[in-house]
């Protein structure tokens, strides 16, 4: 660390952020990469004409993620972060290979269940917190959180191209091989993790019902519910309103995501350097509310759709950076993984519920009902976020006591 610039990321922190973002993004790749093409593939295998089985195959990944995040996060507190992440990546690879070889929908569902059983999000974010200083942690968490938006945009671009070239089985083989390569990155690139923090076991109720953690957990649930519900509608809007065929949607997604990274950076710097975590978080939630209102009024203008998508990604990526950073500061040191396990469980549940609710509302009541439902959920989140009391940075405490 350069003493003249104490808030700059060190080389080890940069390496941590980039490598863990790649590993975290891989987990989301298993969810997003199949979304645009799985229904086409399902028609060619036994049982693929049963839409319930197709839906189960799509949702099974998020379901097992939600069930196992807390267990894997707690295990990482006691067994170490890297061993838990390695086991999770091995399970992800095994499930990918099973799905690649699946002769029918039942084997496909089994493969997706095992893919999701590699629920490493809590262990990855806890390791990021272990390896970074508080004054720089939100930037590293921002790299990890932003990988979700970037992987989503890349998946929308790459999935149809990969499906044409290597088929659905090839996509599953690819994600399995990438998981094995991620283990090599974890071992050789990510800095050595500190040993598990000793201390009396913290009961799950201590992190599940803690008021400040509850606000953040509700927030990530609403954030990902909104994300998945919107993407029930956004592809259709780009076709109907923007006049873009499916293969050209990347021309909107990719620049919107990249521009959002540029716009969110000043907010993250202000949050960290000036101790304005709560202010920036509330501002991002308010911006998310504004984008939902904007989608309701998007009209028939592609440029307006692009504007609201870009602002959505600004709010989304900012919140993805700030919230896990706050979780890691509020949670007890020897229950950090358990707390992040609860957080990532609510994230997975948000994705699962958002897809179901978004589809049901759109089918029965139309697009505006989806936007309004999400807006109401975000407004409730905004009210809860106003009561957040984030802990001061250690540097602030030290200055106050000297």
N, C-alpha and C positions, 0 to 999 in steps of 0.2 A: 504493500500500500504506500502511495506517495503521500508523505506527511503534509505536503503543501496543498493537496487536494484530497482530504480524508473522505469525501463523499463519492469519489469516483470508484467504479468497480475495479477490483484487483483482477489480475490475469486469471487467478483461480476462480473468482466469482463469475467472470465472463464465461470461462470454460464450463463451470457448473450450470449456468443459465442456459447456454446453447445446447449442451448435451442432454440435460434433463428435459428441455423443451422438445427435443427430438424424440425422446423416449415417451414423453407424455402425449405428444402428437400422434405417435403410433397407436396408442390406445383409442384415440378418437378416429383414426383412420379405419379401424375395424368396424366402427359404427357408420361413418359417413360414406366410405367408398362404395358400399353396396347399395346405398339408397336409390341412386338414379337408374340402376340396371337390374336389381334383384328380381323384380316382378317379371322381367323379360326372361331371365334364366329359369325361374321357377316353372314356367310353362313346359320346359323340356325335360323335367324330371318327375318321377312318380309322386302323385299327391300335390303337384304344383297348381292344379286347378282348384284346390280348396283354399279360398282366401283366408280362412281362419288359420290354417297352417302357415300360409305365407306371412300373415301378421305375427304369428308366434315366433317364426324364424327371425323376423326383423326385430321384435321386441325382446327376445330371449337374452340377447347380449346385455341390454340395459338392465333387465330384471336381475340377473345374477350379479352384475356390478353393484346394484343397490343393496343386495342381500349380504355381500361379503366385504364391502369397503371398511366397515367398522372393525371386523375381525382382522383383516390384513393390516389396517392401521395400528391396532393395538399390538399385534404381533411384532410390528416393526419397532415399537417402543422397547420391547424386551429382547428380541432376537437380533436387532440391527436392521437398518434400512436396506442395505444392498442385498443381503440374503433373501429378504422378502420380495424385493423387486425382481430378482433373478427367477425365483419360483413362479412369480406371476407371469413373467415373460415366457417361461417354458410352457405354462398352461395355455397362454394365448397362442403360442405356436402350435401346440398339439391340437387345439380346437380349430385352428385355421386349416391344418392338414386334414382333419376329419371332414370339415366342410368341403374341402376341395375334392375329396373322394366320395362324398355322400351319394348313394344310389337313389335315395328318396328323401322326402321332406322330413321324415322322422330322424334320420341320421343327420340331416342338415340342422335341425333344431338342436340335437345333441351337441353337434360341433359348435354351434353358436353359444350354447350354455357354457361349455368349457372355455371358449374364448373369453366370455364375460367373467369367468371365475378368476381370471388373472387380474383382479381388481387392485391395481397398483397405484392409483391416483393419490391416495392418502400418503403412502410411503414415499412417493416421488416428491410431493410438495413438502412433506416433513423433512426429507433429506435436503431439499433446497433451503429450507429455513435453518437447518443445522449448519450449513456451509456458507451462510451469508450473514453480514452484519445488519443490524436493524435499520440503519440509515440507508442501506442499499437494497434491502430485501424486496421492496415493492417492485423495483426494476427487474429483478430476477424473476419474481412471480409474474411480472408482466410478460416476460419472454415466454414463460410456460403457458400463461393464460392466452396470450395472443396466438400461440400455436393452434388453439382450437379454431379460431377464425380462419387462420391461414390454411389449415388442413381441410376445413370445410370448403373453402374456395377452390383449393387444388383438387379436391375430390370431385366437385361438380365439373371441373374441366377434364380431369384425367379418366374418370370412370367410364364414360362412353368410348373413349379412345382405347383404353385397355380392354374393355369388353369385346370390341371389334377385333383386337389383335390376339388376345390370349384367352378370352372367355372368362366366365365367372370362376371356374376352377382355377384358372391361371391367376386371377386376382387373389384368391384365397392362398394359393401357394406363395405368391409374392409377399403378402402380409405376414405369413408364417416365417419366411426366410428373413424378412426385415426384423422380426422380433428376435431371432437368434443373433443377428448382427447387433441389435441394440444391447444384448448382454455383453458383447465384446466392448462396445462403447462404454457401458457402465463400469466395467472392470478396468479398462485401460485409460479412459479419458476423464471420467468423473473423479474429482479428488477423493482421498480416503475419508470415509465417514467417521465422525467421532463415536466413541463407544456409547452404548445405551446409557441413559441417565438413570442412576440408581434412585430408589425411593419407594415408598409404600404404594401398592397398586391403587390407582384412582378408579373408583366405581364409574360405570358408564353414566349413571345419573348425574355425576358431578359435571360432565361436559354436555350431556344431553339437555339439561334443564337450566344451565347457567344463562341468565338473562341476556348478557351481551352476545354470547355465542348463538343463542336462539335467534336474535335479530339477523345475524350473518347467515345462519343456516336457512332461515326463511327466504332471505335475499337470493341465495344461489338457487333455491328451488324455483322461485318466480323467474329469475333470469333465464334459466334453461327451459322452463315451461314456455316462456315467451319465444325463445329462439326456435324451438321445435314447432310450436303452433304457427309461427310466421312462415316457416318453410313448408308448411302444408299449402300456403297461398302464394308465396313469392314466385316460384317458378311459373305458375299459371299467369300471374300478373305480368311477368316479363314477356310472356308469349302474347297475351291478349291486349295488354296496354302498351307494351314496348315494341311489339311486333318482332321479337327476337325468337328464332327457333332454339330448341333446347341445346344444340351444339354450340350456340354462340353466347350462352349465358355467362361464360367465363369473362367475356368482355366487360361485363358489369361487376361481377363478384371480385375479380382479382384487383382491378384498380381501386374499388371501394375499400377492400381490406387493407391494401398497401397505404392508401391515403389516410385511413383511420389510424394506422400506426404512427404516422407523422403527427397527426393532430392530437393524439393522446399523450405524447411524450411530455409536453410542457405541464400537463395536469399531474402526471406522476412525479415530476421533479418538484413541483410546488407541494404536493402531498408529503414528500419525503423530507426535503430540505427545510421547509418552513413549518413542519408539523401540522399540516392541514388535511390529515387523512379523512376526518369526518366531513369537512367542508367539501372536499373533492368527491367523496363517495355520494353525498347527498346531491351534489350537482350532476353527477353521472346518472343517478336514478331519475332526477327531474328531466334530464335530456332524453332518457329512455321513454318517459311518459310523453314527451313532445313528439318523438318519432312515431309512436303509435297513433297519436292524433294526426300526424302528417300522412301516414299510410291511409287513414280513412278518407283523406282529401286529396289523394295522389292524382286523381283524374286520369287523363289519357296521355300524360307527358312522361316520356322515358327519362328525361333529365331530372324531373322531380323525383321519380322513383330512385334514381341513382343517388340524389341528395339524401333522401331518408335512409337508404341502405347504408350510405357512408356514415351518417350520424348514428345509426344503430350500432355499427361496428365500433365507433369511437366509444360510445357508452358501454357496450358489451366488453370490449378489451380493457377499458379502464377498470371496470368492476371485477373482471377476472384477475387483474393484478392486485387490487387493493384488498379484496375480501380474504383470500388465503393468508396474505401477510398479516392482517389483523387477527385472524384465527390463531396464527402461530405466536403472536404476542400475548393474547389473552389467556390461552390454554396453559395449564401447568406444564413445566418443562418435561416431566416424565410421563405426560399424557398427550403430548403434541400429536403423535400419530393417531391416537384414539379420537381426538377432537377433529382432526382432518378427515378421519374415516367417516364420522357423522356428517361432516360438511359434504364430502364427495358422495355419500349415500343420497343426500337430498338433491345433489346435482343430477345423479342418475335418475332419481324419481321424477325430477322436473322434466327431463327429456322424455321419459316414458309417458307421463301424464299429458304433457304438452302435445304430443302427437295424437293421442286419443281424443283429447278435448278439442284440439284445433280441427281435426277431421270431422268430428261429430257436429260441432257448431257450424262449420262451413257448409256441411251438407244440408242441415235442417234450417238454419237461419241466415246463411249468407256470410260473406267475408267480413262485413262490418261487425257482426256479432263476435267474431274472433278478436278483432282489434279492440273492441270495447271490453271484452272479458279480460284480455291481457292488460289493458290500461287500468282497470279497476284493481287487479292484483298488484300492479306496480305502484299505484297510489297508496294502497295499504302498506306496501313495503316502504314507501317514502315516509309514511307516518311513523313506522317502527324505527326506521333509520335515524330519525330526528332525536330519538332517545338513546342513541348509541353513545357510550362513554369509552372511547379507545384509550388504552394506557399511554402515558407520555413515553417518548423515547428515553433510553437509558442516559443519553447525554444530557437531556433536560433535567433528569433527576439528579445527576451528578452535579450539574451547575447549581441546582437549588440547595444542595447540601454542603457546598464549599464556600 
